[in-house]
């Protein structure tokens, strides 16, 4: 069976629920707080819980947070491809979720911000596998070029999935210009797609993405509770979402991405994979925390009920 090789960053989230964010210089009391594995862990956990084997091809650190990251990955059955920890600790993200279920992040990058081609070659990528790239990785000087060189050397039989994240804001950087022709699957939310393309509407963003990316690229753009848009080879389709009572949007997009790739790896059509991903994201927002993707059976149940 194919596997996912995730080249992003596993960090530790300090997750806090607040009524509202404080003003500058202010203070608020949190209703809850806890340390959870986050970042790329959320996508990997979603994929594993939905039947896709996953290898983490990122660095992990020496110290308290590195231990938490490894424990979480081991508990999910995620294979840690780079065996030796780095000399510095894994990074930390403060994730604040307010009463509207929106979240705000402050991140500090640790060991996961560095990688070498030798690290990436420690696990063989095989025909049919999916290599998952995060836009965050392109922002780290100790990682970006090695990751790009390794990705561009992959054979065409391996699908490259790109998630731009919130910080890659245009296609104009040399790294993005080199990577764009190698992307097979684009996954993002609507804000990220619109920011990347300079468009005000999702339809225009999809049109512009099609100009930047290879002709056969599969694009999925999430549209919150409304579901997502799927486009490939000029054919565009809206996939409806599921009505739920959201309490925390943290990790919902990651749940969507992980379950979508799992569906593709299992031979589903893009539409059916997107429907499962919509269901997973809907369930994820009903739960507190970053890695709240459901198991495959829960996705099945929601789709059957809908």
C-alpha positions in Angstrom: 0.0 0.0 0.0 1.2 3.6 -0.6 2.4 5.6 2.3 2.7 9.3 3.1 6.1 10.8 3.7 5.5 14.0 5.7 8.4 16.5 5.4 6.9 19.2 7.5 7.4 20.1 11.2 6.1 18.5 14.3 6.0 21.0 17.1 4.4 21.1 20.5 1.3 23.2 21.0 0.5 25.0 24.2 -3.2 25.0 23.6 -5.3 27.6 25.6 -9.0 28.3 25.4 -9.9 32.0 26.1 -13.1 34.0 25.9 -11.2 36.6 23.8 -7.7 37.6 23.0 -6.2 40.3 25.4 -5.5 43.8 24.2 -1.8 44.8 23.8 -0.4 44.9 27.3 -3.5 43.2 28.7 -4.2 39.9 30.4 -7.0 37.3 30.2 -7.6 34.0 32.1 -7.8 30.8 30.1 -10.5 28.2 30.6 -8.2 25.4 29.8 -4.5 24.8 28.9 -2.4 21.8 27.9 0.6 20.6 25.9 -0.2 18.7 22.7 1.7 17.6 19.6 0.8 19.8 16.7 2.0 21.2 13.4 2.6 18.5 10.9 1.5 15.9 13.5 -2.1 16.8 12.9 -2.0 15.9 9.2 -0.2 12.7 9.9 -2.5 11.6 12.7 -5.5 12.2 10.4 -4.0 10.1 7.6 -3.1 7.2 9.9 -6.5 7.2 11.6 -8.0 6.8 8.1 -5.9 3.9 7.0 -2.8 5.5 5.4 0.7 4.5 6.7 2.8 7.6 7.5 6.5 8.3 7.9 7.7 11.5 9.5 10.7 12.8 7.6 11.4 15.8 9.8 13.8 16.5 12.6 12.8 16.0 16.3 14.7 17.4 19.2 16.5 16.5 22.4 14.6 17.7 25.4 11.1 17.9 27.0 9.3 18.9 23.8 11.1 16.3 21.6 10.1 13.6 24.0 6.5 14.7 23.8 6.6 14.8 20.0 8.1 11.3 19.8 5.6 9.9 22.3 2.7 11.3 20.4 3.9 9.9 17.0 4.6 6.5 18.5 1.2 6.4 20.1 -0.4 7.0 16.7 1.7 4.5 14.9 3.6 7.1 12.8 7.0 5.9 11.8 9.8 8.3 12.7 12.1 8.2 9.6 15.0 10.2 11.0 16.0 8.1 14.0 18.6 10.3 15.8 17.3 13.4 17.7 18.9 16.8 17.0 21.0 18.5 19.6 18.4 21.2 20.2 14.8 20.7 21.4 11.6 20.6 19.3 9.8 23.9 18.9 6.8 25.3 20.6 3.5 27.0 19.4 1.2 28.9 21.7 -2.3 28.2 20.2 -5.1 30.5 21.5 -8.7 29.6 20.7 -11.4 32.2 21.4 -15.1 32.0 21.9 -15.8 32.2 18.2 -13.7 29.0 17.7 -11.0 31.0 15.8 -7.4 30.4 16.7 -4.3 32.5 16.9 -0.7 31.2 16.9 2.7 32.3 18.1 5.4 29.8 17.1 9.0 29.2 18.0 11.0 26.9 15.6 13.4 24.4 17.1 15.0 21.2 15.7 12.3 20.7 13.2 13.5 23.7 11.2 16.6 21.9 10.0 17.1 18.9 7.6 19.6 17.5 5.2 19.2 15.5 2.0 20.8 12.6 3.8 18.1 12.9 6.4 15.4 12.9 3.7 17.0 9.9 2.0 16.9 7.8 5.2 13.5 6.3 4.1 13.0 5.2 0.5 10.2 6.9 -1.4 8.5 4.3 -3.6 6.1 4.4 -6.6 2.6 5.4 -5.5 3.7 7.2 -2.4 2.6 10.7 -1.4 5.3 13.2 -0.3 3.7 16.0 1.8 5.3 19.4 1.7 4.3 22.3 4.0 4.9 25.9 3.0 6.3 26.5 6.5 9.3 24.3 5.4 10.2 26.8 2.7 10.7 29.5 5.3 13.5 27.7 7.2 17.0 28.5 6.0 18.3 25.2 7.5 15.8 23.1 5.6 14.3 24.8 2.5 17.0 24.2 -0.1 17.8 20.6 0.9 14.0 19.8 0.8 13.5 21.4 -2.6 16.5 19.6 -4.1 15.3 16.3 -2.7 11.8 16.8 -3.9 12.8 17.8 -7.5 14.8 14.6 -7.7 11.8 12.4 -6.9 10.5 10.2 -9.8 7.2 11.2 -11.4 5.6 8.0 -9.9 5.6 9.8 -6.5 2.9 12.4 -5.9 3.9 15.7 -4.3 1.3 17.3 -2.1 1.8 20.9 -1.3 0.1 22.8 1.5 1.1 26.5 1.4 0.0 27.3 4.9 -0.7 30.9 6.0 2.8 32.3 5.5 3.6 31.6 1.8 1.8 34.5 0.2 2.8 34.5 -3.4 4.3 32.3 -6.2 7.1 34.7 -6.8 10.0 33.5 -4.7 12.8 31.4 -6.4 11.9 28.4 -4.2 8.2 28.5 -5.2 9.1 29.0 -8.8 11.2 25.9 -8.7 8.6 23.9 -6.8 5.4 24.8 -8.7 6.0 22.5 -11.7 6.5 19.5 -9.5 3.3 19.8 -7.5 0.7 17.1 -8.1 -1.8 18.0 -5.4 -2.5 21.4 -4.0 -4.4 21.6 -0.6 -5.2 24.9 1.1 -8.0 26.9 2.6 -9.7 29.7 0.6 -7.8 32.5 2.4 -4.5 30.9 1.6 -5.4 30.4 -2.0 -6.7 33.9 -2.5 -3.7 35.4 -0.8 -1.3 33.3 -2.9 -3.0 34.4 -6.1 -4.0 37.9 -5.2 -7.7 37.0 -5.9 -10.7 38.2 -4.0 -12.9 35.2 -4.9 -12.3 31.5 -4.7 -13.3 31.0 -8.3 -10.7 33.5 -9.5 -8.1 32.0 -7.2 -8.7 28.5 -8.7 -8.3 30.0 -12.2 -5.0 31.6 -11.3 -3.7 28.6 -9.5 -4.4 26.6 -12.7 -2.1 29.0 -14.5 0.7 28.6 -12.0 0.5 24.8 -11.6 0.9 21.8 -14.0 -2.1 21.1 -16.3 -3.1 17.9 -14.5 -2.7 19.1 -10.9 -5.4 18.3 -8.5 -6.5 21.3 -6.4 -8.7 21.2 -3.3 -9.5 24.5 -1.7 -11.4 24.4 1.6 -14.3 26.9 2.2 -15.0 26.4 5.9 -18.5 25.0 6.8 -19.5 25.3 3.1 -17.1 22.4 2.3 -14.5 22.6 -0.5 -13.8 23.1 -4.2 -12.1 20.4 -6.2 -10.6 21.2 -9.6 -8.5 19.2 -12.0 -7.9 19.5 -15.8 -10.4 22.4 -16.0 -13.2 20.5 -14.3 -14.4 22.2 -11.1 -16.8 20.8 -8.5 -18.1 22.0 -5.2 -18.3 19.4 -2.5 -20.7 20.3 0.3 -19.8 20.4 3.9 -21.6 19.0 7.0 -23.5 21.2 9.5 -22.1 20.9 13.0 -21.7 23.1 16.1 -18.0 24.2 16.0 -16.1 24.8 19.3 -12.5 24.8 18.0 -11.2 25.2 14.4 -7.6 24.4 15.4 -6.5 21.4 13.3 -9.6 21.2 11.1 -7.7 22.0 7.9 -5.0 19.5 8.8 -7.7 16.8 9.4 -9.1 17.6 6.0 -5.7 17.4 4.2 -4.7 14.1 5.9 -8.0 12.4 5.2 -8.1 13.7 1.6 -4.7 12.2 0.8 -5.7 9.0 2.6 -8.7 8.7 0.3 -6.6 9.3 -2.8 -4.1 6.7 -1.7 -6.9 4.2 -1.3 -8.1 4.7 -4.8 -11.1 7.0 -4.2 -12.0 9.7 -6.7 -11.1 13.2 -5.8 -14.8 14.0 -5.1 -15.2 11.0 -2.8 -11.9 11.8 -1.0 -13.0 15.4 -0.6 -16.4 14.3 0.9 -14.6 12.2 3.4 -12.3 15.0 4.2 -15.2 17.4 4.7 -16.7 15.0 7.1 -13.4 14.6 9.0 -13.0 18.4 9.3 -16.6 18.8 10.5 -16.0 16.3 13.2 -12.7 17.9 14.1 -14.2 21.3 14.8 -16.6 19.8 17.4 -13.6 18.8 19.6 -11.0 20.8 21.5 -7.4 20.6 20.6 -5.1 20.4 17.5 -5.1 16.7 16.5 -8.8 16.0 16.6 -9.2 14.2 13.3 -11.7 11.3 13.6 -11.2 7.6 12.9 -12.3 6.2 9.6 -15.4 4.6 11.2 -16.5 8.0 12.5 -16.2 9.5 9.1 -18.3 6.7 7.6 -21.0 7.2 10.2 -21.3 11.0 9.6 -21.5 10.5 5.8 -24.1 7.8 6.3 -26.1 10.1 8.6 -25.9 12.9 6.1 
